[in-house]
């Protein structure tokens, strides 16, 4: 069992809260099982306010989550803000597309 320092525990909890926010507040997939337009994704500020943290700290945590495969970031800024979407939904979309095309999912 890994023993985490208080700082690492805090970061892990913030990431869990961000992931929860992404999963619960993000718009659903379209009827075609595609990602919604990026301008509908959650902004950094919306997520920072949800977890009661600063924008820059939230952005750094979200970028770490992108690197770990937990979140997706918009290709460019939308209205001067990066936008975020949960990666789990992207994985579900890819699995659904494979099933639709008759491909094996494992």
Secondary structure, 3 states (H helix, E strand, C coil): CCCCCHHHHHHHHHHHHHHHHHHHHCCCCCCCCCCCCHHHCEEHHHHHHHHCCCHHHHHHHHHHHHHCCCEEECCCCECCECEEEEHHHHHHHHHHHHHHCCCCCC
